[in-house]
Amino acid sequence: MNAVEEHRLTSPQQVSCFVVTVSDTRTVDTDESGPLMRTMLEQSGYHVVDYRIVQDDYELIRELIHEASSNPEVHALLLSGGTGISSRDCTYEAVSSLLDKELTGFGEIFRLLSYEEIGPAAILSRAIGGTVGRTAVFSMPGSRNAVRLAMDKILLPELRHVVRELNKQP
């Protein structure tokens, strides 16, 4: 057994997640990405402690990140939406401004996998991941396909391991 397999075996089984949809137009009735994330997490044995929709506003997103990262019940904050390049898209800026440690591999791998599905349009994605204190923070595009890709190929298999590493004692 290699070290990664060993780490996964000793990772916490109970991981609590806060799910956020960033959008100026979505409501609880029209949001598809947030409920998809919630369903995928719950079907994989994760616990969803909260779900919200927040406007694509720099300060509102930062406040939500502060709230989630200061709550000891939240191990991971997962955001969808607001990662593009339009004038209103500011999720990347809000997340990156607060990260203690960036997990550059998340965005890199997401764009590689996305490229395999949609081609060069993948460069428009500003998916980002990292840590704020002992909370893992991952931000992905808001389309159902992007959420499914990030969840299936990256987050569901690896999130417990990320939380394990964040909670290791020195």
KABEL-V939940 format. One record per residue. PSI is psi in radians with two decimals (* if undefined). D_LAST is the distance of its C-alpha to the last C-alpha in Angstrom with 1 decimal. Layout:
psi=(PSI PSI)
d_last=(D_LAST D_LAST)
This chain:
psi=(2.30 3.01 -0.70 -0.77 -0.72 -0.76 -0.73 -0.67 -0.51 0.20 2.68 2.41 -0.54 1.84 2.22 2.29 2.57 2.14 2.29 2.32 2.19 2.03 2.50 -0.22 -0.40 2.58 3.07 -0.57 -0.48 -0.17 2.24 -0.56 -0.80 -0.90 -0.60 -0.80 -0.81 -0.84 -0.81 -0.73 -0.88 -0.68 -0.36 0.19 0.17 2.77 2.24 1.99 -0.39 2.70 2.27 2.80 2.27 2.52 2.70 1.35 2.17 -0.93 -0.68 -0.71 -0.78 -0.75 -0.71 -0.68 -0.77 -0.80 -0.85 -0.78 -0.30 -0.06 1.97 -0.26 -0.24 2.05 -0.53 2.43 2.12 2.09 2.49 2.39 2.76 0.33 0.07 -2.75 0.18 2.89 -0.48 -0.34 2.00 0.20 -0.77 -0.83 -0.75 -0.80 -0.89 -0.51 -0.32 -0.15 2.33 -0.73 2.22 2.39 1.44 -0.52 -0.54 -0.94 -0.71 -0.85 -0.70 -0.83 -0.63 -0.86 -0.67 -0.71 -0.69 -0.46 -0.73 0.01 -2.68 -0.22 -0.26 -0.39 -0.31 -0.14 2.30 0.86 2.48 2.59 2.78 -2.77 2.54 1.84 -2.21 0.40 2.25 2.39 2.18 2.28 2.27 2.85 2.80 -0.07 2.64 -0.72 -0.71 -0.74 -0.82 -0.75 -0.89 -0.73 -0.90 -0.81 -0.36 -1.06 -0.84 -0.74 -0.41 -0.20 -0.70 -0.70 -0.74 -0.82 -0.67 -0.84 -0.65 -0.48 0.15 2.41 2.49 *)
d_last=(23.9 21.9 18.1 18.9 21.1 18.6 16.0 18.9 19.9 16.6 16.4 17.5 21.3 21.7 20.8 22.7 24.3 26.3 29.2 31.2 34.4 35.2 39.0 42.0 44.3 42.5 42.9 41.7 44.9 44.7 41.0 40.4 36.9 35.0 36.7 36.1 32.4 32.4 34.5 32.5 29.3 30.9 32.7 29.4 27.9 26.0 26.6 28.2 27.7 29.9 32.2 34.0 36.2 35.8 38.2 37.3 36.7 34.0 33.4 33.6 31.0 28.6 29.3 28.5 25.2 24.3 25.6 23.7 20.3 20.7 21.6 18.8 21.1 21.0 18.5 20.7 23.7 26.3 29.2 32.5 35.2 35.8 34.3 37.7 39.5 42.1 42.4 40.9 37.8 34.9 32.0 30.4 30.8 29.4 26.3 25.6 26.1 23.1 20.5 17.2 16.9 19.9 20.0 23.3 23.8 24.7 27.7 28.7 28.8 30.5 33.1 33.7 34.3 36.3 38.4 39.3 40.7 42.2 42.6 42.2 41.9 38.2 37.8 38.5 35.3 32.5 29.9 26.4 22.9 19.5 17.0 17.7 14.7 13.4 16.9 18.2 21.6 24.3 27.8 30.7 34.5 36.5 38.9 38.8 38.7 35.7 33.8 34.8 33.7 30.3 29.6 31.2 30.0 26.5 25.0 26.1 25.0 21.6 20.5 18.8 16.7 15.8 14.8 12.7 10.7 10.7 9.3 6.5 3.8 0.0)
